[in-house]
């Protein structure tokens, strides 16, 4: 979840939209409110502290464009290369084929 998601914003949101949504979300999730949530309130404040500061926002936006590799990405890569999602299976298949080739020569 990005800071934009936390505040219910698009990446193209203006400074006034950021401030408006921050106030709305802070009121909604304030720990002293009936349905408040302390963790969510902290995330909202953290998001606002970054998105409301032009220098921090620029850095955050540039860093968020970096490709993040997840476990599912690695699994998909193995499946593409070896035809199996499990790396152990792929390695076993590779060595099994090497063993068969040696025995046939």
Buried (B, 14 or more C-beta within 10 A) or exposed (E): EEBBEBBBBEEEBEEEBBBBBBEEBBEBBBEEEEEEBEEBBEBBBEBBEBBBEEEEBEEBBEEEEEEEEEEEEEBEEBEEEBEBBEBEEBEEEEEEEEEEEEEEE
